[in-house]
Amino acid sequence: MSDSPLSRCSTQALKILADYWVLRIIDEIHGAGDLRFSALQRALGGASPATLSNRLRCLEDEGLIRRNEGTEGKTSVSYSLSDRGQKVLPVIHAINDFAETAQ
């Protein structure tokens, strides 16, 4: 059995983080602090509403983001990173660092 760090990773964690748009969603929410659906969709520039809604629901179910309802109810929903979601940021930074050196 290999002693590589990857072999010790949780299959579930890799499945979640490898899903298309997930790391970009986390990065955008982190950069904004609190982001509404429409602003997130504009920032991503290409995610369909159905796909984005699906990814946000998954990230919320996994405890990576929080869905915040304002005083106006469902029309005032925004998203922010949870403490667990903050733990993904070093992964995003490492990927960005790798991408910069790979060019």
Secondary structure, 3 states (H helix, E strand, C coil): CCCCHHHHCCHHHHHHHHCCCHHHHHHHHHHHCCEEHHHHHHHHCCCCHHHHHHHHHHHHHCCCEEEEEECCEEEEEEEEECHHHHCCHHHHHHHHHHHHHHC
